[in-house]
Amino acid sequence: MTSKSECWKILVVDDEPGVREITRMVLEDMAFDGRGLEILEAASGSEARQVLDDHDDIALMIVDVVMESDHAGLDLVRHVREVRGNRLVRIILRTGHPGQAPEREVIRGYDINDYKEKTELTSSKLETTVFVALRGYRDIATIEAARRGLERVVEASVEIHSRRQSHEFASAVLAQLATLTGLPDGALYCAIPRTDQARDMPIQVTAAIGAFRAYVSGAIDDSLPEPMLRSFHAAYDGKHHVFEPDHYVLYFSDSRDSENLLIVAGSPHLSDLDLHLVKVFCTNVGIAFENLHLHRDLLDAQLEMICLLAGAVESRSRETANHVKRVGLLAHMLASALGLDAKTAEALEFAAPLHDVGKIAVPDVILNKPGPLTAEETVIMRLHAERGAQLLAQSHLPLIQLAAEIAQTHHENWDGSGYPLGLAGEDIPLSGRITALADVFDALGSRRCYKAPWTQDRIIELLQEQRGRKFEPRLVDLLLERLDQAEAIRQSLPD
């Protein structure tokens, strides 16, 4: 027997109890598309509105025209369509007074789906009319559900594509899948490129939620319980979905030659539409995941080129290329400590290594002089800030524009005593303030042609001395709170 929650709901609105009773008797044993009918009743337009408040999934309304007023049924139709905005429910107007509501005028003036006189609705014709109306409701509801589902896929995909870090991407994948179909007890997702290299490596867990959260980045063979592992390999090897009573595995491949598997704990309750939406989404995710890695590779290539360029400049001054890499990492650390977003911190990491690129215009004899510079030599040396900014400002890329800003301002001092512009306090761009501290901190702890590396105690003493003079006080405080992290950066990239 079909439960009420699975029945098609039909609302019969008529002020004649006998008409409502006969309608119920004719329809109550009917079934359509494998589902029975639940008959709801109302004796007036106002009662019908209350029923509509209580039931938002009514498929069909059979409405009398004349009830508490000569146009109560017509008013109800207008209320449903215009006030409630319900364009999905099918509405059949039924009248015993056709002269009061002429069919042509009603059909033209009101958004109804059929118009019948009570005398023509025999038992068989009523069944036929209801069948046709329910078929229309089912088909339109399917289209509407697909439209909403695809909207959710698009929204979820936008959320996925906005993630720039692998761990953020992985977390977002299943969070959005949960909004599409619901994932009762946890889920696990694997994106597997079909390459010879991938075939020889363990399959990694790309993303997980719920009970599977701890498995992210682990090997699938080391993570899943044995029954789920058998289902996973059956789906992967057979290239098809696998459904078991307490879990299921969905398999999808996409046009980019990638395979995607979704393991869900819990009983499978996916409609054909849900399955299609998950397929569309997983295909999109597979492409997004590949694009994420391409984006990461591109950024890594850009950073490598920046470090090679900056390193070439440093090599002229007998300093190592690792110095500029460390300055970038220290700038990232300080930006994150300030609470700047990940995108900004990453941009600083990439741009800060170019802070001294203007030294390319400084003669070797000055750049590598072991002793103090003369006044004239100091003037020439200080030109590197403006020369670097001029060189980098020719680019229209935001990252290089940021590097130009850093090149020009990383020798400005908090108290206004720096160069080349004599800026002070927050008039100095934050990028220049951060890079200035990162550069000096790393240089002090490194060997130079004119000095040996300083001890940590001596570095701390200078930073405290220059707090509020050369450096922004809060940045000094943040660096001193993170000396272990800063030292770890130096150890990871030694000279």
C-alpha positions in Angstrom: 0.0 0.0 0.0 1.3 3.5 -0.9 2.0 5.7 2.1 0.4 9.1 2.2 3.8 10.8 1.8 4.2 9.0 -1.6 0.7 9.8 -2.9 -0.3 12.4 -5.4 -2.2 15.1 -3.5 -5.5 16.3 -5.0 -7.4 19.2 -3.5 -11.2 19.2 -4.2 -12.7 22.6 -3.6 -16.5 22.7 -3.7 -19.3 24.0 -1.4 -21.5 21.0 -2.1 -20.7 18.1 0.2 -22.3 15.6 -2.2 -20.0 16.7 -5.1 -16.9 16.3 -2.9 -18.0 12.9 -1.7 -18.7 11.6 -5.2 -15.3 13.0 -6.4 -13.6 11.2 -3.6 -15.4 7.9 -4.3 -14.4 8.0 -8.0 -10.7 8.9 -7.4 -9.7 7.3 -4.1 -8.9 3.9 -5.6 -7.0 5.4 -8.6 -3.3 5.2 -9.0 -1.0 7.0 -11.4 2.6 6.1 -12.2 2.7 3.6 -9.4 1.5 6.0 -6.7 -2.0 6.4 -5.2 -4.0 9.5 -4.7 -4.6 11.4 -1.4 -7.8 13.4 -1.6 -7.9 16.7 0.3 -11.2 18.7 0.6 -12.2 22.3 1.1 -15.8 23.8 1.1 -14.7 27.3 0.2 -12.0 29.5 -1.2 -10.8 30.5 2.3 -10.7 26.9 3.4 -8.7 26.0 0.3 -6.1 28.7 1.2 -5.7 27.0 4.6 -5.2 23.6 3.0 -2.6 25.2 0.7 -0.8 26.6 3.8 -0.5 23.1 5.2 0.4 21.3 2.0 3.0 22.8 -0.4 3.1 19.7 -2.7 -0.5 19.6 -4.0 -0.4 18.3 -7.6 -3.9 19.0 -8.7 -6.8 21.3 -7.7 -10.4 20.7 -8.8 -12.1 24.0 -8.1 -15.8 25.0 -8.2 -16.3 28.5 -9.6 -19.3 29.5 -7.5 -19.0 29.0 -3.8 -19.1 31.7 -1.1 -19.3 34.2 -3.9 -20.1 34.0 -7.7 -16.3 34.2 -8.4 -14.8 32.5 -5.3 -13.1 29.9 -7.5 -11.7 32.4 -9.9 -10.3 34.4 -6.9 -8.7 31.3 -5.6 -7.0 30.6 -8.9 -5.6 34.2 -9.0 -4.4 33.8 -5.4 -2.6 30.5 -6.2 -0.9 31.8 -9.3 -0.2 35.5 -8.5 0.0 35.7 -4.7 1.6 32.4 -4.0 3.5 32.2 -7.3 2.6 28.6 -7.7 2.8 27.8 -11.4 3.4 24.1 -10.9 0.0 22.9 -9.5 -2.5 21.9 -12.2 -5.9 23.6 -11.8 -9.2 22.3 -13.2 -12.1 24.6 -12.9 -15.5 22.9 -12.5 -18.8 24.7 -12.7 -22.5 24.0 -12.5 -23.2 27.5 -13.7 -21.4 28.0 -17.1 -23.3 31.1 -17.8 -21.8 32.9 -14.9 -18.2 32.1 -15.9 -18.1 31.6 -19.7 -15.4 29.2 -20.7 -13.7 31.4 -23.3 -13.4 34.3 -20.9 -12.1 32.1 -18.1 -9.6 30.3 -20.2 -8.2 33.6 -21.6 -8.3 35.5 -18.3 -7.1 32.9 -15.8 -4.1 30.6 -15.6 -6.0 27.3 -15.5 -5.3 24.0 -17.2 -8.8 22.8 -17.9 -12.4 23.9 -17.7 -15.3 21.5 -17.2 -19.0 21.6 -16.6 -20.1 19.4 -13.7 -22.6 17.6 -16.0 -19.9 16.5 -18.4 -17.6 15.0 -15.8 -18.8 11.5 -15.6 -16.8 8.9 -13.7 -14.7 7.9 -16.6 -14.2 11.4 -17.9 -13.2 12.6 -14.4 -10.6 9.8 -14.3 -9.3 10.7 -17.7 -9.1 14.4 -16.8 -7.2 13.6 -13.6 -4.8 11.3 -15.4 -4.0 14.0 -18.0 -3.5 16.6 -15.3 -1.2 14.4 -13.2 0.8 13.5 -16.2 1.4 17.2 -16.9 2.2 17.9 -13.2 4.7 15.0 -13.1 6.5 16.1 -16.3 6.7 19.8 -15.3 7.8 18.8 -11.8 10.6 16.7 -13.3 11.7 19.6 -15.5 11.6 22.0 -12.5 13.5 19.6 -10.3 16.1 19.2 -13.0 16.4 23.0 -13.4 16.8 23.5 -9.6 19.3 20.6 -9.5 21.3 22.1 -12.3 21.3 25.4 -10.6 22.6 23.7 -7.5 25.3 22.1 -9.6 26.3 25.4 -11.0 26.3 27.1 -7.6 28.3 24.2 -6.1 30.7 24.2 -9.1 31.3 28.0 -8.6 32.1 27.3 -4.9 34.5 24.5 -5.9 36.3 26.6 -8.6 36.8 29.5 -6.2 39.1 27.3 -4.0 42.7 27.8 -4.9 44.4 25.4 -2.4 44.1 21.7 -2.7 43.0 21.2 0.9 40.3 23.9 0.5 39.2 22.3 -2.8 38.9 18.8 -1.2 36.8 20.1 1.6 34.5 22.0 -0.7 33.9 19.1 -3.0 31.9 16.9 -0.5 30.4 19.9 1.3 28.7 20.8 -2.1 27.9 17.2 -2.9 26.0 17.0 0.4 23.9 20.0 -0.7 23.0 18.2 -3.9 21.9 14.8 -2.7 22.6 14.5 1.0 25.3 12.3 2.4 23.9 10.5 5.5 26.9 9.1 7.4 29.9 10.4 5.5 31.5 10.2 2.1 34.8 9.8 0.4 35.9 11.0 -3.0 38.7 10.0 -5.3 39.8 11.7 -8.5 42.1 9.4 -10.5 43.8 10.4 -13.8 44.1 7.6 -16.3 47.8 7.7 -16.8 50.6 5.1 -16.7 52.1 6.9 -13.7 48.8 7.0 -11.8 48.2 3.3 -12.5 51.5 2.4 -10.7 50.8 4.5 -7.6 48.4 3.9 -4.7 45.0 5.6 -5.1 44.8 8.6 -2.8 41.7 9.8 -1.0 41.0 13.3 -2.5 38.3 14.4 -0.1 36.2 13.1 2.7 33.6 14.2 5.2 31.9 12.6 8.2 33.2 9.2 9.3 35.8 9.3 6.5 37.4 12.7 7.3 40.6 11.2 8.7 41.3 9.4 5.5 42.1 12.5 3.3 45.4 12.1 1.5 45.8 8.5 2.6 45.8 5.5 0.3 42.4 4.0 -0.3 43.6 0.5 0.4 44.8 1.5 3.9 41.6 3.5 4.7 38.4 1.7 3.9 36.8 -1.2 5.8 37.0 -4.4 3.9 33.4 -4.5 2.5 33.7 -0.9 1.2 37.1 -1.6 -0.2 35.7 -4.6 -2.2 32.9 -2.4 -3.5 35.4 0.4 -4.4 37.6 -2.0 -6.5 34.5 -3.6 -8.0 33.3 -0.2 -9.2 36.8 0.9 -10.3 37.7 -2.3 -12.1 34.2 -2.8 -13.6 33.7 0.9 -14.4 30.1 1.0 -13.0 28.2 1.9 -9.9 28.0 -0.6 -6.9 25.1 -0.5 -4.5 25.1 -2.4 -1.2 22.6 -2.2 1.7 24.8 0.0 3.9 26.9 1.9 1.3 27.3 2.6 -2.4 30.0 3.6 -4.8 29.4 5.8 -7.8 31.7 5.6 -10.8 32.1 8.4 -13.4 34.6 9.1 -16.1 34.9 12.4 -17.9 36.0 13.8 -21.2 39.4 14.7 -19.7 40.2 11.0 -19.3 39.8 11.1 -15.5 38.0 8.6 -13.3 36.0 9.8 -10.3 34.6 7.5 -7.5 32.3 8.6 -4.7 31.8 6.3 -1.8 28.8 7.1 0.5 28.1 5.4 3.8 24.4 4.7 4.3 21.5 3.3 2.4 21.3 4.4 -1.3 18.2 6.6 -1.9 19.2 8.2 -5.2 16.6 9.0 -7.8 17.6 8.9 -11.5 17.8 12.7 -11.3 20.0 12.7 -8.2 22.3 10.2 -9.9 22.5 12.4 -13.0 23.2 15.5 -11.0 26.0 13.8 -9.1 27.5 12.6 -12.4 27.4 16.1 -13.8 29.0 17.4 -10.7 31.7 14.8 -10.4 32.6 15.3 -14.0 32.9 19.0 -13.3 34.9 18.4 -10.2 37.4 16.2 -12.1 38.1 18.9 -14.6 38.3 21.5 -11.8 40.8 19.3 -9.9 43.0 19.1 -13.0 42.7 22.8 -13.5 43.7 23.4 -9.9 46.9 21.5 -10.4 47.6 23.3 -13.7 47.1 26.6 -11.8 49.4 25.5 -9.1 52.0 24.4 -11.6 51.7 27.8 -13.4 52.2 29.7 -10.1 55.2 27.5 -9.2 56.7 28.2 -12.6 56.2 31.9 -12.1 57.7 31.8 -8.6 60.7 29.8 -10.0 61.3 32.4 -12.7 61.0 35.2 -10.2 63.5 33.6 -7.9 65.8 32.9 -10.8 65.7 36.5 -11.8 66.1 37.8 -8.2 68.8 35.2 -7.6 70.7 36.4 -10.6 70.8 39.9 -9.1 71.8 38.5 -5.6 74.5 36.5 -7.2 76.1 39.7 -8.5 76.3 40.8 -4.9 77.7 37.4 -3.9 74.5 36.5 -2.0 72.6 33.3 -2.5 69.3 32.9 -4.4 67.9 31.3 -1.3 67.9 34.7 0.4 65.1 36.0 -1.8 63.1 32.7 -1.4 63.4 33.1 2.4 62.3 36.7 2.2 59.2 35.6 0.3 58.4 32.9 2.9 58.9 35.3 5.7 56.7 37.9 4.1 54.0 35.2 3.7 54.4 34.3 7.4 54.0 37.9 8.5 51.1 38.6 6.2 49.3 35.5 7.6 50.1 36.6 11.2 48.5 40.0 10.4 45.3 38.2 9.3 45.6 38.9 5.6 43.7 36.5 3.4 45.6 33.6 1.8 45.5 35.1 -1.7 47.2 38.3 -0.5 49.8 36.4 1.6 50.6 34.2 -1.4 51.0 37.3 -3.7 53.5 38.7 -1.2 55.4 35.5 -1.1 55.8 35.7 -4.9 56.5 39.4 -5.2 58.8 40.0 -2.2 61.8 38.1 -3.8 62.0 40.9 -6.4 62.6 43.6 -3.8 66.2 44.2 -4.8 65.9 43.7 -8.5 67.0 47.3 -9.1 70.6 46.3 -8.0 71.1 45.1 -11.5 71.8 48.7 -12.3 74.4 49.1 -9.5 78.1 48.6 -10.5 79.9 45.5 -9.1 82.5 47.6 -7.5 79.9 49.2 -5.2 77.6 46.2 -4.9 80.4 44.0 -3.6 82.5 46.5 -1.7 83.6 44.9 1.6 83.9 48.1 3.6 81.7 51.1 4.2 80.4 53.0 1.2 81.3 56.6 0.5 78.6 59.3 0.3 78.7 59.2 -3.5 78.5 55.4 -3.5 75.6 55.5 -1.1 73.7 57.7 -3.4 74.3 55.3 -6.3 73.4 52.3 -4.1 70.1 53.8 -3.0 69.1 54.3 -6.6 68.3 50.6 -6.8 64.9 51.1 -5.1 63.7 53.5 -7.8 65.4 51.6 -10.6 63.7 48.4 -9.5 60.3 50.0 -9.3 60.7 51.6 -12.8 61.8 48.2 -14.3 58.9 46.3 -12.8 56.2 49.0 -13.3 56.4 48.3 -17.1 54.4 45.1 -16.5 50.6 45.1 -16.3 50.5 41.9 -14.3 49.1 42.5 -10.7 51.8 40.4 -9.2 54.6 42.4 -10.9 52.9 45.6 -10.0 53.0 44.5 -6.4 56.7 43.7 -6.8 57.2 47.2 -8.1 55.6 48.7 -5.0 57.8 46.6 -2.8 61.0 47.5 -4.7 60.3 51.2 -4.3 59.2 51.1 -0.6 61.1 48.4 1.2 63.8 50.9 2.4 61.2 53.4 3.8 61.4 53.6 7.6 58.5 53.8 10.0 59.7 57.1 11.4 60.1 58.7 8.0 63.9 58.5 7.8 64.1 56.1 4.9 64.4 56.4 1.2 63.6 57.1 -1.7 60.3 58.9 -0.8 60.7 59.6 2.9 57.4 58.0 3.7 56.4 57.4 7.3 54.0 55.1 9.3 51.0 53.8 7.4 51.8 56.0 4.4 54.3 53.2 3.6 52.5 50.4 1.7 52.0 47.4 3.9 53.8 45.3 1.3 56.9 47.5 1.7 56.7 47.4 5.5 56.5 43.6 5.6 59.3 43.0 3.1 61.6 45.5 4.8 61.4 43.5 8.0 61.7 40.2 6.3 64.7 41.3 4.3 66.6 42.8 7.2 65.9 39.8 9.5 67.2 37.3 7.0 70.2 39.4 5.9 71.3 39.9 9.5 71.3 36.1 10.0 73.2 35.5 6.7 76.8 35.8 5.8 77.6 38.8 3.6 80.8 40.1 1.9 80.9 42.8 4.6 79.9 40.8 7.7 79.5 37.4 9.4 76.0 36.1 10.3 74.6 37.6 13.5 73.5 35.5 16.5 69.8 35.4 17.3 70.3 37.4 20.5 71.9 40.2 18.6 69.2 40.1 15.9 66.5 40.3 18.6 68.3 43.2 20.2 68.4 45.2 16.9 64.8 44.5 16.1 63.7 45.8 19.5 65.9 48.8 19.1 64.5 49.6 15.7 60.9 48.9 16.7 58.9 52.1 15.9 62.0 53.6 14.2 62.8 51.5 11.1 60.1 48.9 11.5 56.4 48.9 12.2 56.0 47.9 15.9 53.3 45.3 15.4 55.3 43.6 12.7 58.3 43.3 15.0 56.1 41.9 17.7 54.6 39.3 15.4 58.1 38.3 14.1 59.5 37.9 17.6 56.5 35.8 18.6 57.4 33.5 15.6 61.1 33.2 15.8 61.0 29.4 15.8 59.0 29.5 12.6 61.3 32.1 11.0 64.3 30.0 12.0 62.7 26.9 10.5 62.4 28.8 7.2 66.2 29.6 7.3 67.0 26.0 8.0 64.9 24.7 5.2 66.7 26.9 2.6 70.3 27.3 3.9 72.9 29.5 2.0 
